[in-house]
């Protein structure tokens, strides 16, 4: 299982946190919103059919 803090993702993506806690540890990642469960982190991937880059 991969664990990463929000602040590490912000640094990698050169992003800004709009709300939440940058010290929070994220553990479960999904790329399909249909598979999301409570506590999961969604990672949107840019592709041919999708042009979004979001992390929720």
Protein Blocks (a to p, Z undefined) as FASTA:
>chain_A
ZZddfklmmmmnopacfbdcfkbccfbdcfbfklpcehiacdddddfkbccdcdZZ
